[in-house]
Amino acid sequence: MRDLTRGPRRAAAAGLDRAIARVACREHRLIGLALLRIAIGVGTVMYCLADYGDRQFFWGPHSYNSPQLAAQAVPHLGFSLYFVSHSQWWFELLFHATVLVAAAFAVFGGRALTVATAVLMWSLYYRNQDVLEGGNNLVEILVIFMAFTVSNAYFAPGAKRRRQRLRETAGTPTIRTAAHNLGTYLIVFQTAVLYLTAGYWKVAGKVWQDGVAMYYISRVTGFQMSTAYAHWMSNATLGTAVCYFTVFVELAFPFAIVSTRPWVRKTVTVSVEAMHLGIMAFMGLVCFGLMMIGADCVCLRDEDYRAMWLRARRLADAVTGRLRAVDLLPSPAVVRLAEPEERHA
């Protein structure tokens, strides 16, 4: 008797083979991971240097938030190397090591620097949680996943050589490649969950439903970087449009990044990054916005970046060609001088 289940089983097995080959045979989203690496490294350096002159007040052994009091606020499984010793030299060593390691991580990348940056960054965050901006909640998780990925295949010394080695091993399933892709997909998943949750709570909030949330946010003195921002949000039409735009892109983001249409992924992701650029410019949450933009970058595929780069180069070449054509045209004064000679001839 003919086995009617043989066809579906073969199709399922073929689909499983394709999924395993996609996860274990080639590293994905290398460009986005490199951008996230730079964002975390630069953001950590900026976070430290922004209050460098007041570092003793915020994180020092004699801070207003004493080490004993700060240790009580550390969550379960949290830790901080600043609690190992309360001496001044230990604090200075850790603080400046955080700046140097984060800068090296932004430039060079690599798993060792990822782990070192994570430990020093967690230690600084948990030393004083009163001065955090919110982006740390996501970065504390993403940096764990980054330890399993290749984050320096682009925008780092020796990146071209690393990409060549990755191409040579492409097609052969390896645990290292599977770990990279698993960590990458977990970063994308965590970012998508964050936006979906944020969008859902905004939809459930009355001030967002009424379109007045941005008006109230612009009146919080701690987040005012520009009086123009508060003035613009006083406009009912503009303020409501910004509120609804924020809710829309946050809810659309998780669905857009799994879309098979590249223009959907790119449009929604660029819109979300534009939102964070606005937060950085008008609300002063620079480190928060930078970390979030870095996480958004991983949600685009390598082919998306290549397509955008080619389009940008074509546009730049077209603009340059037009400017050169304008420069080659004779000026009006030269044309007027040549006209009498032409009539005489």
VOBARO-103985 format. One record per residue: x, y, z of N, C-alpha, C, O in turn; residue number from 1. Coordinates in pm, whole numbers, plus 50000, padded with zeros to 5 digits. Atoms other than C-alpha are relative to their C-alpha. Example, Ala and Ser with C-alpha at 12.3 -4.5 7.8 and 13.67 -1.06 7.14 Angstrom:
BEGIN
nu|nv|nw|cau|cav|caw|cu|cv|cw|ou|ov|ow|num
50089|49881|50000|51230|49550|50780|50090|50120|50000|50194|50118|50066|1
49918|49881|49994|51367|49894|50714|49923|50109|50073|49974|50220|50090|2
//
This chain:
BEGIN
nu|nv|nw|cau|cav|caw|cu|cv|cw|ou|ov|ow|num
50085|49880|50000|50000|50000|50000|50088|50123|50000|50191|50128|50068|1
49920|49879|50015|50127|50343|49910|49997|50085|50128|49890|50110|50184|2
49989|49917|49879|50253|50554|50203|49970|50145|49963|50049|50211|49895|3
50041|49863|50035|50066|50885|50178|50073|50105|50083|50068|50223|50051|4
49930|49904|49913|50278|51044|50453|50144|50021|49957|50214|50105|50015|5
49859|49989|50039|50609|51000|50270|50031|50139|49944|50136|50195|49975|6
49977|49868|50058|50574|51326|50075|50011|50110|50103|50108|50186|50102|7
49989|49898|49895|50497|51550|50376|50124|49984|50086|50184|50083|50128|8
49880|50020|49918|50779|51385|50573|50124|50048|49928|50212|50109|49988|9
49883|49954|50077|51027|51452|50295|50004|50152|49995|50111|50212|50006|10
50005|49854|50003|50911|51813|50270|50043|50059|50134|50116|50158|50138|11
49962|49952|49867|50946|51858|50647|50149|49982|50023|50215|50070|50079|12
49856|50024|49983|51293|51701|50643|50082|50098|49918|50186|50146|49963|13
49929|49904|50084|51399|51924|50355|49997|50139|50062|50097|50212|50059|14
50009|49870|49934|51273|52230|50539|50090|50008|50121|50152|50112|50146|15
49911|50002|49884|51461|52127|50853|50145|50010|49957|50224|50080|50021|16
49863|49992|50051|51780|52076|50651|50035|50143|49958|50146|50191|49983|17
49974|49862|50041|51746|52424|50503|50016|50092|50121|50101|50181|50120|18
49989|49918|49879|51692|52576|50848|50134|49979|50069|50198|50075|50113|19
49871|50029|49937|51998|52399|50989|50114|50060|49918|50209|50115|49974|20
49895|49944|50085|52208|52503|50690|50006|50151|50014|50114|50210|50012|21
50002|49854|49986|52097|52864|50732|50062|50044|50133|50129|50147|50139|22
49951|49962|49868|52185|52868|51102|50146|49961|50019|50221|50035|50083|23
49869|50055|49966|52505|52662|51101|50105|50012|49891|50221|49977|49914|24
49903|50000|50111|52670|52723|50763|50053|50138|49964|50157|50148|49898|25
49952|49866|50038|52704|53101|50729|49956|50101|50105|49842|50097|50152|26
50030|49898|49901|52721|53395|50971|49914|50110|49938|49941|50156|49826|27
50092|49899|50050|52440|53648|50931|50012|50129|50082|50060|50128|50195|28
50013|49868|49936|52396|54019|51016|50132|50048|50060|50136|50101|50171|29
49869|49958|49952|52767|54091|51050|50013|50152|50004|50077|50206|50094|30
49991|49853|50002|52728|54459|50956|49925|50059|50118|49976|50149|50185|31
50077|49948|49887|52456|54521|51212|50067|49975|50133|50063|50062|50220|32
49930|50029|49875|52656|54352|51487|50120|50093|50018|50149|50135|50130|33
49887|49907|49991|52958|54569|51406|49951|50139|50043|50016|50207|50123|34
50055|49869|49961|52740|54881|51434|49954|49999|50145|49970|50099|50216|35
50039|50010|49859|52598|54759|51765|50123|50005|50090|50120|50070|50195|36
49875|49996|49923|52953|54701|51892|50049|50143|50016|50086|50185|50126|37
49953|49861|49994|53049|55058|51805|49908|50083|50088|49955|50166|50166|38
50095|49923|49920|52730|55196|51962|50019|49974|50148|50017|50068|50228|39
49982|50032|49859|52786|55012|52290|50131|50058|50051|50136|50116|50159|40
49871|49948|49956|53153|55105|52308|50001|50151|50013|50043|50205|50115|41
50003|49853|49997|53104|55472|52221|49903|50049|50107|49933|50145|50178|42
50097|49959|49899|52794|55496|52441|50054|49986|50141|50029|50072|50225|43
49941|50019|49867|52980|55357|52742|50105|50105|50029|50111|50157|50141|44
49899|49896|49981|53269|55598|52691|49933|50135|50026|49975|50209|50115|45
50071|49874|49980|53029|55891|52661|49932|50004|50136|49931|50109|50201|46
50066|50007|49869|52840|55776|52971|50100|50032|50112|50066|50100|50209|47
49898|49975|49897|53165|55783|53172|50052|50143|49993|50068|50209|50096|48
49937|49869|50014|53308|56106|53030|49902|50115|50019|49944|50227|50049|49
50098|49891|49985|52982|56304|53048|50003|50057|50142|49981|50177|50161|50
49993|49954|49860|53019|56323|53427|50137|49969|50059|50149|49933|50176|51
49866|50036|49954|53392|56269|53448|50043|50088|50119|50102|50037|50215|52
49962|49912|49891|53444|56573|53671|49927|49971|50129|49976|50003|50238|53
50080|50032|49882|53172|56451|53908|50000|49850|50030|49910|49801|50098|54
50000|50145|49983|53271|56084|53905|50008|49961|50147|49952|49858|50187|55
49992|50032|49857|53355|56092|54276|49863|50012|50065|49828|49932|50152|56
50132|49977|49942|53009|56227|54357|49902|49889|49963|49819|49848|50044|57
50095|50100|50047|52825|55966|54148|50042|49857|50033|49959|49777|50074|58
49959|50139|49990|53037|55651|54173|50115|49976|50099|50150|49861|50125|59
49883|50016|49915|53327|55715|54411|49969|49932|50132|49852|49913|50167|60
50021|50068|49871|53379|55541|54747|49931|50088|50103|49873|50038|50199|61
50067|49907|49907|53250|55855|54923|49884|50071|49930|49854|50186|49961|62
50114|49945|50074|52957|55913|54686|49882|50023|50093|49875|49967|50203|63
50124|49979|49923|52622|56040|54810|49925|49867|50016|49855|49845|50115|64
50059|50134|49994|52505|55685|54732|50110|49904|50045|50186|49853|49963|65
49889|50076|49944|52733|55490|54960|50003|49858|49944|49899|49806|49902|66
49993|50138|50050|52860|55146|54853|49907|49905|50074|49851|49814|50013|67
50089|50087|49923|52662|54983|55134|49855|50017|49955|49781|49919|49943|68
50137|49975|50044|52339|55151|55020|49978|49952|49857|49872|49897|49825|69
50013|50044|50139|52404|55080|54652|49996|49848|49990|49926|49794|49904|70
49997|50146|50004|52476|54713|54723|49863|49941|50033|49827|49834|49984|71
50133|50050|49966|52129|54674|54873|49903|50008|49884|49804|49934|49880|72
50089|49983|50114|51969|54789|54546|50035|49910|49883|49964|49908|49782|73
49959|50088|50110|52155|54536|54329|49903|49883|49990|49876|49818|50091|74
50095|50111|50015|51909|54281|54186|50066|49865|50015|50188|49855|50025|75
49949|50137|49989|51944|53906|54215|50091|49967|49882|50058|49998|49767|76
49896|50037|50097|52252|53774|54027|50076|50122|49947|50165|50106|49863|77
49924|49882|50038|52373|54133|53985|50127|50011|50084|50137|49953|50192|78
49874|49984|49928|52721|54236|54090|50066|50131|49956|50027|50189|49855|79
49921|49883|50035|52963|54527|54086|50139|49985|50061|50153|49961|50181|80
49863|50008|49951|53340|54519|54113|50035|50116|50091|50133|50110|50165|81
49974|49885|49913|53322|54855|54288|49975|49966|50147|50021|50039|50235|82
50025|50040|49862|53201|54673|54600|50111|49912|50057|50110|49880|50176|83
49891|50085|49952|53516|54460|54620|50087|50076|50099|50130|50021|50201|84
49919|49916|49912|53709|54746|54777|49944|50142|49997|49894|50188|49895|85
50049|49863|49990|53614|55093|54897|50115|50101|49998|50098|50215|50039|86
49885|49909|50004|53959|55242|54843|49993|50088|49875|49928|50054|49776|87
50002|49905|50110|54018|55540|54617|50072|49947|49877|50026|49966|49765|88
49923|50048|50114|54280|55373|54400|49925|49891|49923|49935|49882|49801|89
50078|50103|50067|54050|55077|54329|49890|50061|49914|49864|50014|49803|90
50103|49932|50078|53773|55311|54215|50059|50062|49873|50004|50045|49764|91
49938|49935|50116|54005|55510|53987|50044|49895|49897|50030|49916|49776|92
49956|50105|50091|54146|55189|53841|49882|49944|49920|49890|49931|49798|93
50116|50057|50067|53803|55044|53761|49936|50100|49904|49899|50064|49792|94
50069|49900|50082|53656|55367|53627|50077|50026|49871|50018|50026|49763|95
49922|49972|50120|53941|55443|53389|50019|49875|49914|50031|49885|49792|96
49996|50124|50078|53965|55077|53287|49872|49984|49918|49877|49932|49807|97
50127|50006|50074|53597|55098|53186|50007|50085|49874|49963|50043|49767|98
49989|49910|50116|53671|55393|52957|50092|49939|49894|50058|49936|49776|99
49902|50053|50096|53977|55229|52798|49950|49872|49934|49967|49854|49813|100
50048|50127|50056|53820|54884|52754|49883|50024|49905|49875|49960|49800|101
50113|49970|50088|53499|55028|52608|50046|50063|49870|49993|50031|49763|102
49945|49941|50123|53700|55238|52362|50067|49894|49914|50050|49894|49792|103
49937|50109|50076|53905|54933|52262|49896|49908|49940|49915|49859|49828|104
50108|50085|50052|53585|54732|52221|49935|50063|49878|49904|49994|49782|105
50060|49931|50115|53440|54997|51989|50090|49991|49877|50041|49984|49765|106
49906|49999|50113|53755|54990|51773|50030|49858|49953|50023|49831|49833|107
49950|50132|50038|53868|54626|51780|49894|49890|50007|49893|49800|49923|108
50098|50106|49983|53577|54415|51903|50065|49871|50046|50177|49873|50099|109
49947|50128|49957|53627|54047|51972|49930|49951|50127|49878|50031|50204|110
50073|50058|49887|53485|53809|52232|50062|50037|50134|49989|50062|50230|111
49936|49967|49874|53744|53883|52501|49965|50141|50045|49931|50164|50161|112
50035|49863|49965|53681|54257|52488|49850|50013|50025|49808|50100|50103|113
50145|49997|49973|53305|54190|52477|49972|49962|50144|49895|50029|50213|114
50020|50044|49862|53321|54000|52806|50054|50104|50098|49989|50134|50199|115
49942|49899|49911|53551|54259|52965|49912|50124|50007|49891|50179|50115|116
50089|49884|50002|53324|54544|52856|49872|49972|50078|49824|50059|50151|117
50123|50035|49929|53018|54362|52989|50020|50005|50151|49937|50060|50222|118
49975|50004|49856|53172|54305|53333|50018|50141|50056|49960|50175|50159|119
49975|49864|49952|53297|54663|53370|49876|50088|49988|49851|50173|50074|120
50121|49922|50020|52975|54809|53231|49895|49967|50105|49835|50057|50163|121
50093|50040|49895|52755|54606|53467|50043|50057|50135|49960|50104|50213|122
49950|49950|49871|52978|54707|53758|49969|50148|50017|49929|50191|50125|123
50027|49856|49992|52938|55077|53677|49850|50027|50015|49810|50113|50092|124
50145|49980|49993|52562|55050|53625|49946|49971|50140|49866|50047|50193|125
50053|50039|49870|52500|54872|53954|50064|50077|50115|50016|50070|50228|126
49942|49916|49894|52730|55105|54146|49905|50114|50037|49895|50151|50154|127
50097|49893|49971|52470|55381|54113|49890|49994|49893|49910|50041|49781|128
50110|50014|50095|52137|55304|53947|49912|50124|49992|49816|50126|49916|129
50079|49877|50005|52003|55655|54011|50026|50081|49874|49941|50160|49834|130
49962|49915|50114|52181|55802|53707|49990|49926|49868|50048|49970|49768|131
50016|50075|50124|52083|55542|53447|49892|50062|49913|49799|50124|49963|132
50093|49939|50095|51896|55650|53132|49894|49904|49950|49794|49949|49893|133
50098|50098|50048|51709|55328|53053|50054|49908|49893|50012|49793|49884|134
49943|50086|50103|51912|55199|52761|50083|49888|50056|50107|49788|49988|135
49919|50105|49938|52119|54996|53005|49923|49870|50016|49982|49762|50012|136
50080|50121|49981|51829|54754|53057|50013|49906|49881|50023|49785|49897|137
49987|50082|50120|51853|54636|52697|50145|49957|49977|50171|49842|49941|138
49859|50029|50029|52232|54655|52664|50056|49892|50093|50138|49811|50051|139
49953|50102|49907|52291|54444|52975|49968|49859|49951|50041|49764|49979|140
50038|50130|50054|52111|54160|52797|50071|49973|49867|50123|49864|49844|141
49944|50021|50133|52239|54214|52444|50148|49970|50004|50198|49892|49922|142
49856|50022|49996|52603|54221|52547|50033|49855|50035|50140|49805|49999|143
49979|50143|49972|52565|53864|52680|49993|49921|49870|50077|49835|49844|144
50012|50070|50129|52446|53746|52339|50116|50034|49907|50158|49949|49828|145
49890|49959|50087|52724|53943|52169|50127|49920|50025|50210|49907|49936|146
49880|50079|49968|52986|53731|52346|50010|49875|49914|50118|49817|49903|147
49999|50120|50084|52886|53443|52115|50007|50033|49851|50005|49943|49768|148
50006|49960|50140|52894|53644|51792|50134|50054|49951|50225|50082|50030|149
49885|49935|50064|53154|53777|51549|49960|50146|49978|49888|50177|49882|150
50041|49860|50005|53118|54150|51609|50102|50090|49931|50079|50211|49920|151
49895|49916|50060|53436|54268|51434|50031|49958|49857|50145|49970|49812|152
49981|50034|50141|53385|54142|51078|49993|50123|49910|50026|50116|49792|153
50004|49873|50072|53330|54504|50972|50044|50112|50095|50029|50102|50216|154
49965|49878|49927|53465|54843|51080|50095|49972|50116|50078|50025|50226|155
49899|50031|49900|53760|54701|51270|50129|49961|49929|50124|49912|49817|156
49874|50044|50061|54130|54640|51201|49999|49850|49972|49962|49771|50059|157
49999|50141|50037|54169|54311|51016|49865|49944|49962|49850|49823|49950|158
50135|50048|50030|53798|54294|50930|49994|49928|49866|49924|49828|49851|159
50003|50063|50133|53862|54210|50565|50057|49860|50007|50006|49769|49942|160
49941|50133|49986|54083|53918|50663|49904|49904|50072|49896|49787|50038|161
50098|50085|49931|53817|53788|50903|49888|49958|49908|49845|49843|49909|162
50108|50034|50094|53549|53805|50636|50048|49895|49900|49970|49808|49860|163
49945|50099|50092|53778|53608|50404|50001|49862|50065|49967|49762|50000|164
50000|50129|49931|53817|53334|50666|49858|49945|50015|49835|49825|50003|165
50139|50044|49988|53441|53326|50719|49947|49947|49867|49872|49849|49864|166
50043|50048|50131|53385|53289|50345|50060|49863|49967|49996|49781|49903|167
49935|50128|50028|53634|53001|50330|49931|49884|50072|49929|49772|50021|168
50068|50107|49924|53442|52806|50596|49850|49997|49975|49781|49911|50029|169
50144|49998|50028|53096|52896|50461|49959|49872|49928|50031|49822|49841|170
50049|50123|50059|52891|52593|50367|50026|49878|50085|49965|49773|50064|171
49971|50110|49909|53036|52373|50640|49938|50029|50136|49974|50128|50199|172
50063|49973|49870|52819|52346|50954|50102|49995|50113|50179|49900|50125|173
49910|49995|49884|53011|52450|51266|49924|50052|50121|49826|50125|50108|174
50062|49954|49876|52919|52507|51629|50021|50150|50017|49933|50220|50067|175
49971|49857|49987|53087|52849|51619|49902|50083|49918|49853|50186|49965|176
50095|49927|50083|52866|52961|51331|49860|49994|50057|49788|50094|50058|177
50132|50014|49940|52553|52823|51497|49986|50088|50124|49881|50149|50145|178
50004|49914|49881|52640|53005|51821|49988|50146|49961|49915|50223|50023|179
50010|49862|50049|52692|53328|51628|49858|50035|49958|49803|50136|50001|180
50133|49971|50050|52358|53308|51453|49895|49993|50110|49800|50072|50111|181
50094|50008|49889|52175|53200|51768|50006|50127|50085|49903|50183|50121|182
49987|49875|49924|52316|53497|51960|49944|50118|49925|49882|50206|49985|183
50052|49889|50082|52230|53728|51671|49848|50003|50000|49788|50108|50017|184
50146|50006|50003|51870|53608|51649|49940|50033|50136|49830|50088|50143|185
50048|49964|49868|51832|53643|52025|50005|50152|50020|49918|50209|50086|186
49993|49853|49995|51945|54007|51994|49881|50060|49927|49816|50152|49977|187
50113|49950|50078|51685|54065|51724|49869|49975|50074|49782|50062|50080|188
50123|50035|49928|51417|53885|51926|49980|50091|50122|49870|50140|50146|189
50011|49916|49880|51493|54082|52244|49962|50143|49962|49880|50205|50030|190
50033|49865|50045|51480|54411|52054|49855|50009|49953|49786|50106|49984|191
50139|50001|50048|51151|54318|51887|49902|49994|50116|49800|50063|50114|192
50088|50009|49883|50995|54221|52221|49993|50134|50072|49887|50175|50120|193
49998|49869|49934|51104|54554|52368|49908|50099|49929|49829|50168|49994|194
50084|49905|50074|50937|54755|52091|49852|49960|50006|49765|50046|50019|195
50138|50044|49994|50623|54542|52094|49939|50032|50136|49824|50077|50143|196
50049|49969|49866|50588|54584|52471|49981|50149|50018|49879|50194|50073|197
50011|49855|49987|50656|54956|52456|49881|50054|49921|49807|50140|49971|198
50113|49955|50079|50404|55004|52177|49868|49961|50061|49772|50038|50058|199
50125|50045|49938|50140|54798|52357|49963|50088|50119|49847|50128|50133|200
50031|49918|49882|50170|54999|52679|49965|50143|49959|49887|50209|50028|201
50039|49866|50047|50151|55322|52482|49855|50000|49950|49780|50093|49976|202
50138|50008|50049|49832|55208|52311|49901|49996|50116|49792|50052|50108|203
50088|50011|49885|49685|55126|52651|49996|50127|50084|49909|50142|50170|204
49995|49877|49921|49779|55468|52791|49911|50109|49944|49909|50131|49823|205
50095|49898|50046|49521|55746|52774|50070|50120|49937|50021|50175|49838|206
49933|49882|50054|49772|56025|52714|50051|49974|49858|50057|50066|49776|207
49958|50034|50136|49901|55839|52407|49878|49987|49908|49885|50025|49791|208
50122|50007|50079|49548|55767|52288|49949|50139|49963|49902|50161|49851|209
50045|49863|50025|49463|56137|52320|50101|50082|49921|50070|50192|49877|210
49898|49928|50076|49788|56237|52148|50066|50114|50072|50118|50206|50009|211
49941|49890|49921|49911|56458|52433|50123|49955|50077|50177|50033|50156|212
49886|50051|49923|50194|56240|52566|50126|50081|49974|50199|50114|50067|213
49879|49924|50032|50466|56430|52381|49995|50140|50059|50099|50198|50091|214
50012|49867|49938|50329|56758|52516|50045|49994|50145|50122|50080|50190|215
49961|50011|49860|50367|56641|52876|50149|49966|50013|50216|50016|50103|216
49858|50035|49994|50709|56487|52806|50086|50123|49976|50190|50139|50041|217
49921|49881|50030|50833|56815|52659|50003|50098|50114|50085|50190|50115|218
50005|49909|49885|50740|56987|52987|50081|49949|50118|50094|50019|50218|219
49915|50053|49893|50962|56762|53201|50136|50069|49991|50210|50050|49894|220
49878|49918|50008|51253|56991|53284|50127|49916|49991|50226|49959|49933|221
49881|50084|50005|51496|56703|53325|50031|49949|49862|50143|49902|49837|222
49980|50050|50135|51450|56609|52958|49989|50110|49896|49957|50082|49780|223
50010|49890|50095|51456|56951|52798|50139|50038|49950|50225|50080|50028|224
49875|49959|50062|51740|57014|52557|49980|50122|49911|50076|50191|49877|225
50027|49891|50093|51569|57271|52338|49862|50057|50030|49765|49983|50047|226
50130|49936|49981|51293|57524|52394|49914|49985|49876|49791|49990|49883|227
50075|50019|50124|51197|57473|52031|49918|49871|50006|49806|49866|49954|228
50072|50126|49989|51096|57114|52112|49870|50019|50079|49764|49972|50038|229
50121|49975|49921|50854|57227|52383|49901|50085|49922|49780|50063|49932|230
50089|49915|50080|50717|57493|52149|49929|49919|49891|49810|49937|49868|231
50061|50081|50107|50659|57242|51866|49895|49905|50056|49790|49885|49994|232
50095|50095|49943|50486|56993|52096|49876|50070|50055|49778|50003|50089|233
50119|49925|49960|50246|57270|52202|49899|50007|49887|49781|50034|49910|234
50091|50004|50114|50100|57249|51853|49923|49868|50002|49983|49760|49997|235
50082|50121|49985|49809|57005|51878|50018|49904|49885|50027|49783|49906|236
49989|50088|50117|49843|56872|51524|50135|49929|49998|50142|49808|49979|237
49867|50059|50005|50219|56819|51536|50023|49904|50116|50077|49795|50097|238
49981|50086|49884|50219|56677|51889|49925|49868|49987|49978|49763|50022|239
50077|50122|50021|49943|56429|51805|50062|49912|49893|50066|49790|49908|240
49937|50077|50107|50118|56325|51483|50124|49928|50051|50147|49812|50015|241
49879|50064|49946|50443|56256|51670|49963|49885|50093|50028|49781|50090|242
50045|50108|49911|50256|56050|51933|49957|49878|49920|50001|49766|49949|243
50052|50113|50077|50077|55835|51678|50111|49937|49915|50112|49815|49895|244
49886|50054|50076|50393|55800|51467|50085|49909|50089|50126|49801|50045|245
49921|50080|49907|50583|55671|51772|49935|49865|50027|50001|49761|50023|246
50073|50124|49972|50315|55415|51855|50000|49909|49878|50018|49788|49889|247
50009|50080|50123|50286|55303|51494|50132|49929|49970|50132|49808|49945|248
49873|50063|50037|50656|55241|51430|50043|49897|50104|50105|49797|50069|249
49963|50098|49899|50704|55062|51763|49920|49871|49985|49975|49762|50000|250
50082|50120|50020|50414|54824|51698|50033|49931|49867|50024|49809|49857|251
49971|50058|50131|50513|54776|51334|50138|49936|49994|50161|49848|49911|252
49861|50044|50008|50880|54709|51406|50015|49848|50007|50083|49791|49921|253
49979|50146|49993|50855|54341|51517|49951|49927|49875|50009|49826|49836|254
50053|50064|50119|50648|54255|51210|50081|50038|49876|50092|49959|49782|255
49925|49955|50116|50859|54458|50969|50131|49925|49984|50171|49894|49872|256
49868|50060|50011|51190|54292|51053|49993|49855|49952|50094|49800|49908|257
50014|50136|50052|51051|53947|50960|49935|50001|49862|49906|49895|49806|258
50063|49989|50131|50899|54077|50638|50098|49954|49891|50219|49973|49902|259
49917|50040|50114|51024|53932|50310|50022|50115|49902|50096|50101|49805|260
49985|49882|50086|50997|54277|50151|50108|50091|50058|50089|50147|50166|261
49891|49918|49944|51326|54467|50196|49959|50144|50029|50003|50201|50128|262
50035|49860|49979|51166|54810|50161|49920|50019|50129|49926|50125|50191|263
50074|49992|49874|50936|54734|50457|50098|49999|50117|50087|50081|50208|264
49901|50006|49892|51228|54633|50680|50078|50129|50011|50095|50182|50121|265
49916|49882|49998|51437|54932|50581|49921|50125|50040|49971|50208|50116|266
50079|49881|49970|51158|55189|50601|49966|50010|50147|49984|50115|50209|267
50040|49997|49859|51035|55092|50947|50122|50014|50091|50117|50088|50190|268
49880|49990|49917|51387|55047|51088|50058|50140|49997|50097|50193|50101|269
49949|49862|50010|51503|55386|50958|49907|50096|50074|49954|50193|50133|270
50095|49915|49927|51185|55542|51101|50023|49991|50151|50019|50093|50220|271
49973|50016|49857|51259|55395|51445|50130|50070|50039|50138|50134|50144|272
49873|49933|49971|51617|55521|51429|49985|50152|49994|50050|50223|50071|273
50027|49856|50004|51491|55867|51330|49932|50044|50130|49960|50153|50181|274
50063|49969|49871|51273|55858|51642|50105|50013|50111|50098|50104|50193|275
49897|49994|49897|51577|55786|51858|50095|50118|49978|50145|50176|50075|276
49921|49880|50025|51777|56060|51688|49929|50123|50055|49993|50214|50108|277
50077|49891|49942|51497|56296|51787|50009|50001|50152|50019|50107|50213|278
49985|50009|49855|51517|56169|52145|50136|50051|50044|50148|50122|50144|279
49866|49955|49967|51891|56231|52146|50012|50152|49987|50073|50217|50072|280
49984|49858|50028|51861|56581|51999|49915|50087|50092|49960|50192|50137|281
50094|49913|49929|51559|56712|52189|49981|49968|50147|49940|50054|50224|282
50019|50038|49860|51552|56518|52516|50131|49978|50074|50131|49961|50196|283
49870|50012|49935|51924|56483|52583|50038|49860|50042|50140|49841|50108|284
49968|50139|49964|51914|56102|52624|50091|49941|49893|50050|49854|49815|285
49908|50035|50108|52219|56057|52405|50043|49855|50009|50038|49782|49910|286
49954|50139|49986|52350|55729|52546|49886|49903|49977|49905|49799|49914|287
50117|50085|50022|52001|55578|52551|49971|49988|49851|49954|49877|49800|288
50029|50003|50143|51936|55676|52189|50106|49926|49921|50074|49853|49827|289
49891|50067|50072|52277|55553|52077|49992|49848|50018|50010|49773|49922|290
50012|50145|49976|52229|55211|52240|49883|49942|49922|49893|49833|49865|291
50117|50052|50071|51883|55173|52089|50023|49996|49849|49980|49902|49783|292
49969|50000|50143|52004|55268|51742|50091|49881|49967|50075|49817|49863|293
49913|50115|50022|52278|55006|51776|49922|49870|49997|49948|49783|49913|294
50083|50121|50000|52020|54741|51863|49915|49992|49873|49896|49883|49818|295
50080|49999|50124|51804|54848|51567|50082|49954|49880|50030|49889|49790|296
49915|50032|50114|52099|54804|51333|50012|49849|49977|50025|49804|49863|297
49988|50145|50015|52118|54430|51402|49876|49942|49932|49882|49834|49875|298
50125|50052|50055|51758|54391|51285|49995|50009|49848|49906|49950|49786|299
49991|49999|50145|51856|54471|50926|50101|49896|49954|50200|49869|50023|300
49912|50103|50054|52021|54206|50711|50117|50063|49925|50113|50181|49888|301
49882|49951|50071|52359|54240|50544|49964|50047|49859|50017|50147|49812|302
50039|49959|50134|52194|54255|50201|49923|50132|50001|49926|50206|49902|303
50067|49870|49989|51981|54546|50323|50101|50114|50002|50083|50216|49936|304
49897|49897|49992|52293|54744|50409|50071|50016|49865|50101|50128|49823|305
49933|49991|50130|52457|54659|50078|49912|50073|49898|49962|50154|49819|306
50092|49932|50092|52148|54771|49886|49993|50150|50030|49992|50232|49938|307
50004|49858|49965|52132|55099|50079|50131|50070|49965|50130|50186|49923|308
49871|49942|50035|52505|55156|50026|50011|50025|49851|50059|50130|49809|309
49997|49982|50145|52474|55103|49650|49910|50115|49957|49947|50193|49869|310
50091|49890|50034|52176|55337|49633|50061|50135|50038|50049|50233|49964|311
49937|49875|49957|52364|55601|49832|50115|50038|49906|50133|50156|49876|312
49890|49970|50092|52666|55571|49600|49948|50048|49866|50004|50141|49807|313
50058|49954|50127|52450|55604|49290|49948|50143|50013|49967|50225|49923|314
50050|49865|49977|52285|55911|49437|50115|50099|50008|50109|50208|49950|315
49884|49911|49989|52622|56061|49530|50065|50021|49864|50106|50133|49832|316
49941|49986|50134|52758|55990|49179|49915|50089|49911|49967|50169|49834|317
50089|49917|50081|52451|56148|49021|50013|50147|50039|50018|50234|49952|318
49986|49861|49955|52483|56461|49235|50135|50056|49958|50143|50170|49912|319
49866|49955|50039|52858|56482|49169|50007|50027|49850|50067|50125|49806|320
50001|49980|50144|52801|56441|48795|49928|50128|49960|49973|50199|49869|321
50072|49876|50032|52546|56723|48790|50080|50123|50039|50081|50223|49967|322
49918|49886|49958|52776|56952|48986|50116|50024|49904|50150|50138|49874|323
49891|49985|50097|53061|56882|48744|49948|50058|49870|50015|50140|49807|324
50058|49945|50122|52831|56952|48450|49973|50149|50013|49993|50225|49919|325
50024|49856|49978|52735|57286|48602|50131|50077|49997|50136|50187|49943|326
49870|49931|50000|53101|57374|48658|50056|50015|49859|50126|50112|49830|327
49946|49994|50135|53182|57299|48293|49926|50099|49911|49977|50138|49806|328
50075|49904|50080|52912|57535|48164|50068|50137|50005|50117|50176|50111|329
49941|49866|49997|53042|57879|48062|49914|50094|50082|49791|50081|50086|330
50074|49905|49917|52947|58163|48293|49925|50099|49911|49963|50118|49795|331
50074|49901|50079|52692|58425|48177|50087|50113|49948|50063|50164|49838|332
49913|49891|50045|52967|58689|48157|50079|49959|49876|50096|50039|49785|333
49925|50048|50115|53169|58476|47915|49910|49993|49878|49953|50025|49767|334
50094|50008|50112|52861|58419|47701|49974|50138|49942|49969|50154|49820|335
50026|49862|50049|52792|58795|47681|50118|50055|49925|50101|50126|49825|336
49882|49951|50070|53150|58867|47581|50015|49934|49864|50065|49995|49769|337
49984|50071|50126|53137|58604|47310|49894|50037|49898|49916|50018|49778|338
50109|49970|50092|52809|58725|47159|50036|50104|49894|50005|50080|49778|339
49964|49904|50104|52946|59040|46980|50093|49941|49894|50079|49971|49776|340
49909|50061|50095|53227|58836|46822|49924|49908|49904|49954|49903|49785|341
50076|50089|50086|52976|58581|46695|49920|50079|49899|49910|50038|49783|342
50076|49919|50094|52759|58856|46541|50090|50061|49893|50050|50070|49776|343
49906|49941|50095|53066|59019|46379|50044|49897|49896|50060|49926|49778|344
49961|50106|50092|53169|58686|46233|49888|49971|49901|49902|49884|49815|345
//
